[in-house]
Amino acid sequence: MQNALIVAAEETHNPLIPPAYDILWSAVAFVVILLVFWRVIIPRITKMLDERTEAIEGGIKKAEAAQEQAAAALDEYNKQLAEARAEASRIREQARADATAIGNEVREQAAADAARITANAQAQIEAERQSALQSLRAEVGSLALDLASGVIGESLKDDAKSTAVVNRFLADLEASKAGER
């Protein structure tokens, strides 16, 4: 045993450096893995990254196009909104003008109706006044004839004579009223 230790101690072996056959087989495995990565995995990863880059760039282009369309739609909407507001303003102004015209027309119609009603009322009042005046003349005439018949002592039943007497009496009465004023 001591011999084995001595032989082992004489071999100065560094534990940090592996034996040559381990290095050789590790290098072969490294080259095989490197070739598999170089030939298979890296092209697939590159292809996948290129596709992803294209998809992202396509999405960005689509987003920019959609943004341009949205901006155009917004401009069109604002233009239509301004036109609608202008049209609404014109409609309001036309409605105000129409309302003013209708109001003036209604006022004119009301004034014309009031004038017509007033004229009709005055004509009716005048007709009633004339009727009352004629009725009053007839009553006054009848009373005057009765009174004159009593004073004169003769009958005044003759229509022509009685009408002349009544007219003369009323004329005298009106003349005396006109003199008092």
Stockholm file with secondary structure:
# STOCKHOLM 1.0

chainA/1-181         MQNALIVAAEETHNPLIPPAYDILWSAVAFVVILLVFWRVIIPRITKMLDERTEAIEGGIKKAEAAQEQAAAALDEYNKQLAEARAEASRIREQARADATAIGNEVREQAAADAARITANAQAQIEAERQSALQSLRAEVGSLALDLASGVIGESLKDDAKSTAVVNRFLADLEASKAGER
#=GR chainA/1-181 SS CHHHHHHHHHSCCCTTSCCHHHHHHHHHHHHHHHHHIIIIIHHHHHHHHHHHHHHHHHHHHHHHHHHHHHHHHHHHHHHHHHHHHHHHHHHHHHHHHHHHHHHHHHHHHHHHHHHHHHHHHHHHHHHHHHHHHHHHHHHHHHHHHHHHHHHHCSCCCCHHHHHHHHHHHHHHHHHHHHHHC
#=GC SS_cons         CHHHHHHHHHSCCCTTSCCHHHHHHHHHHHHHHHHHIIIIIHHHHHHHHHHHHHHHHHHHHHHHHHHHHHHHHHHHHHHHHHHHHHHHHHHHHHHHHHHHHHHHHHHHHHHHHHHHHHHHHHHHHHHHHHHHHHHHHHHHHHHHHHHHHHHHCSCCCCHHHHHHHHHHHHHHHHHHHHHHC
//
